[in-house]
Amino acid sequence: MKKWIKNISGEIPHTGRNVNIDLDGKNLIVTGTNGSGKTSFLKAVYEKNESVDCPKKRR
C-alpha cells in the first residue's frame, strides 16, 4: 500500500528557517544552487517519515 505525504512542516536543517508545505496530492520540485540544502532538506523529510519508499543508492 502506498502512502502519500500530505504536508511537510518544520525547520530546514542548518538554516533555522521554518516551512509549512501543503502538498495535497501535488508533486514537489526542490531546486536551488549548490550548497543550498536540497539534500539536507530531503534527508530530513525521509528521516522523519519511515514509511517513505525510497530505494537505496547502488554503489
mmJSON file of the N, C-alpha and C atoms, coordinates in Angstrom:
{"data_MODEL":{"atom_site":{
"group_PDB":["ATOM","ATOM","ATOM","ATOM","ATOM","ATOM","ATOM","ATOM","ATOM","ATOM","ATOM","ATOM","ATOM","ATOM","ATOM","ATOM","ATOM","ATOM","ATOM","ATOM","ATOM","ATOM","ATOM","ATOM","ATOM","ATOM","ATOM","ATOM","ATOM","ATOM","ATOM","ATOM","ATOM","ATOM","ATOM","ATOM","ATOM","ATOM","ATOM","ATOM","ATOM","ATOM","ATOM","ATOM","ATOM","ATOM","ATOM","ATOM","ATOM","ATOM","ATOM","ATOM","ATOM","ATOM","ATOM","ATOM","ATOM","ATOM","ATOM","ATOM","ATOM","ATOM","ATOM","ATOM","ATOM","ATOM","ATOM","ATOM","ATOM","ATOM","ATOM","ATOM","ATOM","ATOM","ATOM","ATOM","ATOM","ATOM","ATOM","ATOM","ATOM","ATOM","ATOM","ATOM","ATOM","ATOM","ATOM","ATOM","ATOM","ATOM","ATOM","ATOM","ATOM","ATOM","ATOM","ATOM","ATOM","ATOM","ATOM","ATOM","ATOM","ATOM","ATOM","ATOM","ATOM","ATOM","ATOM","ATOM","ATOM","ATOM","ATOM","ATOM","ATOM","ATOM","ATOM","ATOM","ATOM","ATOM","ATOM","ATOM","ATOM","ATOM","ATOM","ATOM","ATOM","ATOM","ATOM","ATOM","ATOM","ATOM","ATOM","ATOM","ATOM","ATOM","ATOM","ATOM","ATOM","ATOM","ATOM","ATOM","ATOM","ATOM","ATOM","ATOM","ATOM","ATOM","ATOM","ATOM","ATOM","ATOM","ATOM","ATOM","ATOM","ATOM","ATOM","ATOM","ATOM","ATOM","ATOM","ATOM","ATOM","ATOM","ATOM","ATOM","ATOM","ATOM","ATOM","ATOM","ATOM","ATOM","ATOM","ATOM","ATOM","ATOM","ATOM","ATOM","ATOM"],
"id":[1,2,3,4,5,6,7,8,9,10,11,12,13,14,15,16,17,18,19,20,21,22,23,24,25,26,27,28,29,30,31,32,33,34,35,36,37,38,39,40,41,42,43,44,45,46,47,48,49,50,51,52,53,54,55,56,57,58,59,60,61,62,63,64,65,66,67,68,69,70,71,72,73,74,75,76,77,78,79,80,81,82,83,84,85,86,87,88,89,90,91,92,93,94,95,96,97,98,99,100,101,102,103,104,105,106,107,108,109,110,111,112,113,114,115,116,117,118,119,120,121,122,123,124,125,126,127,128,129,130,131,132,133,134,135,136,137,138,139,140,141,142,143,144,145,146,147,148,149,150,151,152,153,154,155,156,157,158,159,160,161,162,163,164,165,166,167,168,169,170,171,172,173,174,175,176,177],
"type_symbol":["N","C","C","N","C","C","N","C","C","N","C","C","N","C","C","N","C","C","N","C","C","N","C","C","N","C","C","N","C","C","N","C","C","N","C","C","N","C","C","N","C","C","N","C","C","N","C","C","N","C","C","N","C","C","N","C","C","N","C","C","N","C","C","N","C","C","N","C","C","N","C","C","N","C","C","N","C","C","N","C","C","N","C","C","N","C","C","N","C","C","N","C","C","N","C","C","N","C","C","N","C","C","N","C","C","N","C","C","N","C","C","N","C","C","N","C","C","N","C","C","N","C","C","N","C","C","N","C","C","N","C","C","N","C","C","N","C","C","N","C","C","N","C","C","N","C","C","N","C","C","N","C","C","N","C","C","N","C","C","N","C","C","N","C","C","N","C","C","N","C","C","N","C","C","N","C","C"],
"label_atom_id":["N","CA","C","N","CA","C","N","CA","C","N","CA","C","N","CA","C","N","CA","C","N","CA","C","N","CA","C","N","CA","C","N","CA","C","N","CA","C","N","CA","C","N","CA","C","N","CA","C","N","CA","C","N","CA","C","N","CA","C","N","CA","C","N","CA","C","N","CA","C","N","CA","C","N","CA","C","N","CA","C","N","CA","C","N","CA","C","N","CA","C","N","CA","C","N","CA","C","N","CA","C","N","CA","C","N","CA","C","N","CA","C","N","CA","C","N","CA","C","N","CA","C","N","CA","C","N","CA","C","N","CA","C","N","CA","C","N","CA","C","N","CA","C","N","CA","C","N","CA","C","N","CA","C","N","CA","C","N","CA","C","N","CA","C","N","CA","C","N","CA","C","N","CA","C","N","CA","C","N","CA","C","N","CA","C","N","CA","C","N","CA","C","N","CA","C","N","CA","C","N","CA","C","N","CA","C"],
"label_alt_id":[null,null,null,null,null,null,null,null,null,null,null,null,null,null,null,null,null,null,null,null,null,null,null,null,null,null,null,null,null,null,null,null,null,null,null,null,null,null,null,null,null,null,null,null,null,null,null,null,null,null,null,null,null,null,null,null,null,null,null,null,null,null,null,null,null,null,null,null,null,null,null,null,null,null,null,null,null,null,null,null,null,null,null,null,null,null,null,null,null,null,null,null,null,null,null,null,null,null,null,null,null,null,null,null,null,null,null,null,null,null,null,null,null,null,null,null,null,null,null,null,null,null,null,null,null,null,null,null,null,null,null,null,null,null,null,null,null,null,null,null,null,null,null,null,null,null,null,null,null,null,null,null,null,null,null,null,null,null,null,null,null,null,null,null,null,null,null,null,null,null,null,null,null,null,null,null,null],
"label_comp_id":["MET","MET","MET","LYS","LYS","LYS","LYS","LYS","LYS","TRP","TRP","TRP","ILE","ILE","ILE","LYS","LYS","LYS","ASN","ASN","ASN","ILE","ILE","ILE","SER","SER","SER","GLY","GLY","GLY","GLU","GLU","GLU","ILE","ILE","ILE","PRO","PRO","PRO","HIS","HIS","HIS","THR","THR","THR","GLY","GLY","GLY","ARG","ARG","ARG","ASN","ASN","ASN","VAL","VAL","VAL","ASN","ASN","ASN","ILE","ILE","ILE","ASP","ASP","ASP","LEU","LEU","LEU","ASP","ASP","ASP","GLY","GLY","GLY","LYS","LYS","LYS","ASN","ASN","ASN","LEU","LEU","LEU","ILE","ILE","ILE","VAL","VAL","VAL","THR","THR","THR","GLY","GLY","GLY","THR","THR","THR","ASN","ASN","ASN","GLY","GLY","GLY","SER","SER","SER","GLY","GLY","GLY","LYS","LYS","LYS","THR","THR","THR","SER","SER","SER","PHE","PHE","PHE","LEU","LEU","LEU","LYS","LYS","LYS","ALA","ALA","ALA","VAL","VAL","VAL","TYR","TYR","TYR","GLU","GLU","GLU","LYS","LYS","LYS","ASN","ASN","ASN","GLU","GLU","GLU","SER","SER","SER","VAL","VAL","VAL","ASP","ASP","ASP","CYS","CYS","CYS","PRO","PRO","PRO","LYS","LYS","LYS","LYS","LYS","LYS","ARG","ARG","ARG","ARG","ARG","ARG"],
"label_asym_id":["A","A","A","A","A","A","A","A","A","A","A","A","A","A","A","A","A","A","A","A","A","A","A","A","A","A","A","A","A","A","A","A","A","A","A","A","A","A","A","A","A","A","A","A","A","A","A","A","A","A","A","A","A","A","A","A","A","A","A","A","A","A","A","A","A","A","A","A","A","A","A","A","A","A","A","A","A","A","A","A","A","A","A","A","A","A","A","A","A","A","A","A","A","A","A","A","A","A","A","A","A","A","A","A","A","A","A","A","A","A","A","A","A","A","A","A","A","A","A","A","A","A","A","A","A","A","A","A","A","A","A","A","A","A","A","A","A","A","A","A","A","A","A","A","A","A","A","A","A","A","A","A","A","A","A","A","A","A","A","A","A","A","A","A","A","A","A","A","A","A","A","A","A","A","A","A","A"],
"label_entity_id":["1","1","1","1","1","1","1","1","1","1","1","1","1","1","1","1","1","1","1","1","1","1","1","1","1","1","1","1","1","1","1","1","1","1","1","1","1","1","1","1","1","1","1","1","1","1","1","1","1","1","1","1","1","1","1","1","1","1","1","1","1","1","1","1","1","1","1","1","1","1","1","1","1","1","1","1","1","1","1","1","1","1","1","1","1","1","1","1","1","1","1","1","1","1","1","1","1","1","1","1","1","1","1","1","1","1","1","1","1","1","1","1","1","1","1","1","1","1","1","1","1","1","1","1","1","1","1","1","1","1","1","1","1","1","1","1","1","1","1","1","1","1","1","1","1","1","1","1","1","1","1","1","1","1","1","1","1","1","1","1","1","1","1","1","1","1","1","1","1","1","1","1","1","1","1","1","1"],
"label_seq_id":[1,1,1,2,2,2,3,3,3,4,4,4,5,5,5,6,6,6,7,7,7,8,8,8,9,9,9,10,10,10,11,11,11,12,12,12,13,13,13,14,14,14,15,15,15,16,16,16,17,17,17,18,18,18,19,19,19,20,20,20,21,21,21,22,22,22,23,23,23,24,24,24,25,25,25,26,26,26,27,27,27,28,28,28,29,29,29,30,30,30,31,31,31,32,32,32,33,33,33,34,34,34,35,35,35,36,36,36,37,37,37,38,38,38,39,39,39,40,40,40,41,41,41,42,42,42,43,43,43,44,44,44,45,45,45,46,46,46,47,47,47,48,48,48,49,49,49,50,50,50,51,51,51,52,52,52,53,53,53,54,54,54,55,55,55,56,56,56,57,57,57,58,58,58,59,59,59],
"pdbx_PDB_ins_code":[null,null,null,null,null,null,null,null,null,null,null,null,null,null,null,null,null,null,null,null,null,null,null,null,null,null,null,null,null,null,null,null,null,null,null,null,null,null,null,null,null,null,null,null,null,null,null,null,null,null,null,null,null,null,null,null,null,null,null,null,null,null,null,null,null,null,null,null,null,null,null,null,null,null,null,null,null,null,null,null,null,null,null,null,null,null,null,null,null,null,null,null,null,null,null,null,null,null,null,null,null,null,null,null,null,null,null,null,null,null,null,null,null,null,null,null,null,null,null,null,null,null,null,null,null,null,null,null,null,null,null,null,null,null,null,null,null,null,null,null,null,null,null,null,null,null,null,null,null,null,null,null,null,null,null,null,null,null,null,null,null,null,null,null,null,null,null,null,null,null,null,null,null,null,null,null,null],
"Cartn_x":[0.836,0.0,0.892,0.624,1.4,0.746,1.586,1.108,1.729,1.004,1.48,1.72,2.735,2.997,2.024,1.254,0.245,0.762,1.702,2.195,3.61,4.442,5.793,5.903,6.24,6.409,7.553,8.185,9.289,10.393,11.543,12.692,13.62,14.066,15.019,16.378,17.021,18.318,19.347,20.113,21.244,20.844,19.543,19.127,18.344,17.658,16.807,15.488,15.236,14.007,12.925,11.72,10.583,9.827,9.301,8.495,7.2,6.191,4.921,4.43,4.623,4.291,3.111,1.991,0.798,0.834,1.089,1.207,-0.15,-1.075,-2.44,-2.486,-1.674,-1.677,-0.833,-0.125,0.703,2.139,2.884,4.312,5.08,6.252,7.13,8.444,8.844,10.116,11.035,12.18,13.131,14.297,14.499,15.589,16.415,17.621,18.486,19.916,20.715,22.119,22.869,24.073,24.912,25.112,24.971,25.179,24.007,22.853,21.708,20.897,21.174,20.498,19.429,19.39,18.374,18.46,19.649,19.823,19.548,19.997,19.725,18.228,17.522,16.068,15.405,15.779,15.174,15.534,16.753,17.15,16.333,16.098,15.307,13.87,13.29,11.934,11.924,12.908,12.999,13.142,14.021,14.274,13.066,12.244,11.07,9.891,9.981,8.872,9.396,9.377,9.931,9.171,7.927,7.135,7.418,8.287,8.62,9.388,8.929,9.578,10.631,11.894,12.988,14.052,14.332,15.331,16.718,17.49,18.866,19.739,20.69,21.61,22.576,22.747,23.679,25.081,26.055,27.449,28.204],
"Cartn_y":[-1.169,0.0,1.247,2.15,3.38,4.462,5.251,6.393,7.648,8.712,9.972,10.969,11.767,12.832,13.963,14.359,15.403,16.783,16.82,18.105,17.927,18.924,18.949,20.224,20.076,21.275,21.034,22.105,22.019,22.981,22.77,23.648,23.035,23.839,23.374,23.262,22.081,21.875,22.938,23.359,24.29,25.71,26.023,27.374,28.111,27.36,27.998,28.501,28.219,28.68,27.609,28.054,27.151,27.103,25.914,25.744,25.037,25.282,24.58,24.426,23.231,22.971,22.015,22.493,21.661,21.042,19.731,19.073,18.707,18.243,17.957,17.217,16.162,15.358,15.909,16.996,17.611,17.126,17.282,16.986,18.132,17.828,18.857,18.806,19.938,20.04,20.895,20.341,21.036,21.505,22.81,23.368,24.308,24.587,25.529,25.385,26.339,26.311,25.262,24.954,24.023,24.547,23.65,24.034,24.735,24.776,25.492,24.654,23.33,22.489,21.575,21.374,20.495,19.081,18.515,17.15,17.071,18.039,18.053,18.102,18.898,19.006,17.659,17.016,15.735,14.635,14.632,13.648,13.837,15.086,15.351,14.865,15.073,14.584,13.064,12.437,10.967,10.421,11.023,10.535,10.689,11.686,11.905,11.043,10.428,9.623,8.268,7.303,5.979,5.248,5.644,4.926,5.385,6.356,6.783,5.665,5.288,4.223,4.854,4.674,5.273,4.208,3.848,2.81,3.258,2.298,2.588,2.831,3.734,4.066,2.886,2.502,1.426,1.97,1.172,1.597,0.698],
"Cartn_z":[0.0,0.0,0.0,-0.927,-0.994,-0.138,0.484,1.262,0.671,0.696,0.138,1.265,1.106,2.067,1.765,2.755,2.564,2.942,3.895,4.377,4.906,4.66,5.214,6.033,7.295,8.12,9.095,9.482,10.427,10.053,10.665,10.439,9.398,8.449,7.453,8.133,8.013,8.686,8.316,9.292,9.144,8.745,8.703,8.288,9.364,10.214,11.204,10.626,9.362,8.702,8.823,9.105,9.213,7.894,7.577,6.373,6.729,5.934,6.018,4.58,4.016,2.619,2.57,2.048,1.898,0.505,0.428,-0.868,-1.456,-0.635,-1.065,-2.409,-2.547,-3.761,-4.893,-4.658,-5.702,-5.594,-6.681,-6.69,-6.068,-5.553,-5.004,-5.765,-6.326,-7.029,-6.165,-5.791,-4.934,-5.801,-5.87,-6.668,-5.816,-6.259,-5.561,-6.038,-5.675,-6.06,-5.244,-5.67,-4.927,-3.506,-2.533,-1.144,-0.49,-1.161,-0.59,0.392,0.45,1.441,0.881,-0.424,-1.017,-0.458,-0.446,0.047,1.537,2.299,3.748,4.011,3.237,3.376,3.093,1.986,1.622,2.61,3.107,4.126,5.393,5.784,6.988,6.805,5.632,5.358,5.438,4.83,4.825,6.248,7.039,8.393,9.302,9.067,9.913,9.499,8.325,7.838,7.386,8.266,7.975,6.876,6.599,5.61,4.179,3.977,2.629,1.935,0.753,0.0,-0.906,-0.539,-1.273,-1.48,-2.744,-2.973,-2.529,-2.032,-1.598,-2.809,-2.651,-3.724,-3.946,-5.206,-5.527,-5.623,-5.185,-5.267,-6.182],
"occupancy":[1.0,1.0,1.0,1.0,1.0,1.0,1.0,1.0,1.0,1.0,1.0,1.0,1.0,1.0,1.0,1.0,1.0,1.0,1.0,1.0,1.0,1.0,1.0,1.0,1.0,1.0,1.0,1.0,1.0,1.0,1.0,1.0,1.0,1.0,1.0,1.0,1.0,1.0,1.0,1.0,1.0,1.0,1.0,1.0,1.0,1.0,1.0,1.0,1.0,1.0,1.0,1.0,1.0,1.0,1.0,1.0,1.0,1.0,1.0,1.0,1.0,1.0,1.0,1.0,1.0,1.0,1.0,1.0,1.0,1.0,1.0,1.0,1.0,1.0,1.0,1.0,1.0,1.0,1.0,1.0,1.0,1.0,1.0,1.0,1.0,1.0,1.0,1.0,1.0,1.0,1.0,1.0,1.0,1.0,1.0,1.0,1.0,1.0,1.0,1.0,1.0,1.0,1.0,1.0,1.0,1.0,1.0,1.0,1.0,1.0,1.0,1.0,1.0,1.0,1.0,1.0,1.0,1.0,1.0,1.0,1.0,1.0,1.0,1.0,1.0,1.0,1.0,1.0,1.0,1.0,1.0,1.0,1.0,1.0,1.0,1.0,1.0,1.0,1.0,1.0,1.0,1.0,1.0,1.0,1.0,1.0,1.0,1.0,1.0,1.0,1.0,1.0,1.0,1.0,1.0,1.0,1.0,1.0,1.0,1.0,1.0,1.0,1.0,1.0,1.0,1.0,1.0,1.0,1.0,1.0,1.0,1.0,1.0,1.0,1.0,1.0,1.0],
"B_iso_or_equiv":[0.0,0.0,0.0,0.0,0.0,0.0,0.0,0.0,0.0,0.0,0.0,0.0,0.0,0.0,0.0,0.0,0.0,0.0,0.0,0.0,0.0,0.0,0.0,0.0,0.0,0.0,0.0,0.0,0.0,0.0,0.0,0.0,0.0,0.0,0.0,0.0,0.0,0.0,0.0,0.0,0.0,0.0,0.0,0.0,0.0,0.0,0.0,0.0,0.0,0.0,0.0,0.0,0.0,0.0,0.0,0.0,0.0,0.0,0.0,0.0,0.0,0.0,0.0,0.0,0.0,0.0,0.0,0.0,0.0,0.0,0.0,0.0,0.0,0.0,0.0,0.0,0.0,0.0,0.0,0.0,0.0,0.0,0.0,0.0,0.0,0.0,0.0,0.0,0.0,0.0,0.0,0.0,0.0,0.0,0.0,0.0,0.0,0.0,0.0,0.0,0.0,0.0,0.0,0.0,0.0,0.0,0.0,0.0,0.0,0.0,0.0,0.0,0.0,0.0,0.0,0.0,0.0,0.0,0.0,0.0,0.0,0.0,0.0,0.0,0.0,0.0,0.0,0.0,0.0,0.0,0.0,0.0,0.0,0.0,0.0,0.0,0.0,0.0,0.0,0.0,0.0,0.0,0.0,0.0,0.0,0.0,0.0,0.0,0.0,0.0,0.0,0.0,0.0,0.0,0.0,0.0,0.0,0.0,0.0,0.0,0.0,0.0,0.0,0.0,0.0,0.0,0.0,0.0,0.0,0.0,0.0,0.0,0.0,0.0,0.0,0.0,0.0],
"pdbx_formal_charge":[null,null,null,null,null,null,null,null,null,null,null,null,null,null,null,null,null,null,null,null,null,null,null,null,null,null,null,null,null,null,null,null,null,null,null,null,null,null,null,null,null,null,null,null,null,null,null,null,null,null,null,null,null,null,null,null,null,null,null,null,null,null,null,null,null,null,null,null,null,null,null,null,null,null,null,null,null,null,null,null,null,null,null,null,null,null,null,null,null,null,null,null,null,null,null,null,null,null,null,null,null,null,null,null,null,null,null,null,null,null,null,null,null,null,null,null,null,null,null,null,null,null,null,null,null,null,null,null,null,null,null,null,null,null,null,null,null,null,null,null,null,null,null,null,null,null,null,null,null,null,null,null,null,null,null,null,null,null,null,null,null,null,null,null,null,null,null,null,null,null,null,null,null,null,null,null,null],
"auth_seq_id":[1,1,1,2,2,2,3,3,3,4,4,4,5,5,5,6,6,6,7,7,7,8,8,8,9,9,9,10,10,10,11,11,11,12,12,12,13,13,13,14,14,14,15,15,15,16,16,16,17,17,17,18,18,18,19,19,19,20,20,20,21,21,21,22,22,22,23,23,23,24,24,24,25,25,25,26,26,26,27,27,27,28,28,28,29,29,29,30,30,30,31,31,31,32,32,32,33,33,33,34,34,34,35,35,35,36,36,36,37,37,37,38,38,38,39,39,39,40,40,40,41,41,41,42,42,42,43,43,43,44,44,44,45,45,45,46,46,46,47,47,47,48,48,48,49,49,49,50,50,50,51,51,51,52,52,52,53,53,53,54,54,54,55,55,55,56,56,56,57,57,57,58,58,58,59,59,59],
"auth_comp_id":["MET","MET","MET","LYS","LYS","LYS","LYS","LYS","LYS","TRP","TRP","TRP","ILE","ILE","ILE","LYS","LYS","LYS","ASN","ASN","ASN","ILE","ILE","ILE","SER","SER","SER","GLY","GLY","GLY","GLU","GLU","GLU","ILE","ILE","ILE","PRO","PRO","PRO","HIS","HIS","HIS","THR","THR","THR","GLY","GLY","GLY","ARG","ARG","ARG","ASN","ASN","ASN","VAL","VAL","VAL","ASN","ASN","ASN","ILE","ILE","ILE","ASP","ASP","ASP","LEU","LEU","LEU","ASP","ASP","ASP","GLY","GLY","GLY","LYS","LYS","LYS","ASN","ASN","ASN","LEU","LEU","LEU","ILE","ILE","ILE","VAL","VAL","VAL","THR","THR","THR","GLY","GLY","GLY","THR","THR","THR","ASN","ASN","ASN","GLY","GLY","GLY","SER","SER","SER","GLY","GLY","GLY","LYS","LYS","LYS","THR","THR","THR","SER","SER","SER","PHE","PHE","PHE","LEU","LEU","LEU","LYS","LYS","LYS","ALA","ALA","ALA","VAL","VAL","VAL","TYR","TYR","TYR","GLU","GLU","GLU","LYS","LYS","LYS","ASN","ASN","ASN","GLU","GLU","GLU","SER","SER","SER","VAL","VAL","VAL","ASP","ASP","ASP","CYS","CYS","CYS","PRO","PRO","PRO","LYS","LYS","LYS","LYS","LYS","LYS","ARG","ARG","ARG","ARG","ARG","ARG"],
"auth_asym_id":["A","A","A","A","A","A","A","A","A","A","A","A","A","A","A","A","A","A","A","A","A","A","A","A","A","A","A","A","A","A","A","A","A","A","A","A","A","A","A","A","A","A","A","A","A","A","A","A","A","A","A","A","A","A","A","A","A","A","A","A","A","A","A","A","A","A","A","A","A","A","A","A","A","A","A","A","A","A","A","A","A","A","A","A","A","A","A","A","A","A","A","A","A","A","A","A","A","A","A","A","A","A","A","A","A","A","A","A","A","A","A","A","A","A","A","A","A","A","A","A","A","A","A","A","A","A","A","A","A","A","A","A","A","A","A","A","A","A","A","A","A","A","A","A","A","A","A","A","A","A","A","A","A","A","A","A","A","A","A","A","A","A","A","A","A","A","A","A","A","A","A","A","A","A","A","A","A"],
"auth_atom_id":["N","CA","C","N","CA","C","N","CA","C","N","CA","C","N","CA","C","N","CA","C","N","CA","C","N","CA","C","N","CA","C","N","CA","C","N","CA","C","N","CA","C","N","CA","C","N","CA","C","N","CA","C","N","CA","C","N","CA","C","N","CA","C","N","CA","C","N","CA","C","N","CA","C","N","CA","C","N","CA","C","N","CA","C","N","CA","C","N","CA","C","N","CA","C","N","CA","C","N","CA","C","N","CA","C","N","CA","C","N","CA","C","N","CA","C","N","CA","C","N","CA","C","N","CA","C","N","CA","C","N","CA","C","N","CA","C","N","CA","C","N","CA","C","N","CA","C","N","CA","C","N","CA","C","N","CA","C","N","CA","C","N","CA","C","N","CA","C","N","CA","C","N","CA","C","N","CA","C","N","CA","C","N","CA","C","N","CA","C","N","CA","C","N","CA","C","N","CA","C","N","CA","C","N","CA","C"],
"pdbx_PDB_model_num":[1,1,1,1,1,1,1,1,1,1,1,1,1,1,1,1,1,1,1,1,1,1,1,1,1,1,1,1,1,1,1,1,1,1,1,1,1,1,1,1,1,1,1,1,1,1,1,1,1,1,1,1,1,1,1,1,1,1,1,1,1,1,1,1,1,1,1,1,1,1,1,1,1,1,1,1,1,1,1,1,1,1,1,1,1,1,1,1,1,1,1,1,1,1,1,1,1,1,1,1,1,1,1,1,1,1,1,1,1,1,1,1,1,1,1,1,1,1,1,1,1,1,1,1,1,1,1,1,1,1,1,1,1,1,1,1,1,1,1,1,1,1,1,1,1,1,1,1,1,1,1,1,1,1,1,1,1,1,1,1,1,1,1,1,1,1,1,1,1,1,1,1,1,1,1,1,1]
}}}
